[in-house]
């Protein structure tokens, strides 16, 4: 009888973070906790954590040669096979650290790219991740042919570094150009879809926020969907769009997007431009924040930074604090005092979700006009207009008189312009 094969043990990882004069305002332990979450999402078991404080980064090794030699001994004792650095390493720093430590070294950007490679499911997501990986790999080709020739698993080895290890710069540039063309086609296709939605005059609302703030849980609660949710980082990579009916019977489109993170690699922001344009084109953003997070301000600043980078800084935004069930009554009261315009919910137990939908309806109804519309029920075009009215406006009265139908409704102006070309529009007395 053949014994059942066991799943491979997770890689044992050592984490190291450098804090300098410009970064020591943030608790290093919070940074290491976040890095631990990232390492776990990449399939590693953290066995060692270390923080190095320096006035400035060491140009050769980032953390200094002495600290690197101490770290090498600690890794030997803990049995760590990979070292994950919570900073971006130059190619030279990465090579120097690997020589001193005697094991693989990956930086924060490479770790996040690895997680995205694991999470990508659609063709679009895989294209975007591969582009970001190749852009990261390009400046690191020199002197790394031996490292790049290794096959097999491990954090930071998935994607192009695993299947095209012999690729030279010329071939990588050719592949990057091809990926950019394919992503441009995706961008154009998404543009057509957005234009189609705009013609239908259905408002779009996008959920944005720091990774693991509970966006997908709230998305499922509001849409009745079953999108995969987990207490892990970057579970949602490809955007999801579903219909939601508001209390005034209008429909909106709600989209769940990739979570942001502090120091999100620039390659990823650039590669996911096509996806993030969904955020920039939304009528309203729901900025979901984890009410229980100790470093809430740092996370909020990271989200605002990415929104500005993708051109969504001016989109109307409603701040929504999630996980309020984890706060004490005093903490919740204090938060409400600090943010009087925000909404406070728990996606897990339903707290505040009714209020959230009411406020969304109110925010999307700011550009509306109450009008009386007269329809011919025998006209197919008019019947379609009535259906659009019920789906996208707030109907106040509906009266059928012989061969006419008169409806008073609170209509968004963008819809009213289209209806006025089809039916008679009056202002009710």
Secondary structure, DSSP 8 states (H G I E B T S, - for coil): ----------EEEEEEEEE-TTTTTS-HHHHHHHHHHHHHHTTEEEEEEEEEE-SS-BTTTBS-HHHHHHHHHHHHHHT--EEEESS---HHHHHHHHHHHTSEEEEHHHHHHHHHHHH--SHHHHHHHHHHHHHHHHTT-TT-HHHHT--S--TT-STHHHH-TT--HHHHHHHHHHHHHHHHHHHHHHHHHHHHHHHHT--EEEEEEBTTSSHHHHHHHHHT------SSTT---S-EEEEEE-TTS-EEEEEE---B-TT--HHHHHHTHHHHHHHHT-SEEEEEEETT-TTHHHHHHHHHHHHHHTT-TTS-EEEEEE-GGGS-HHHHHHHHHH-TTSEE--TTT-TTHHHHHHHHHHHHTTTEEEEEEEE-TT-HHHHHHHHHHHHHSEEEEEEEETTEEEEEEEEEHHHHHHHTTTSEEE---
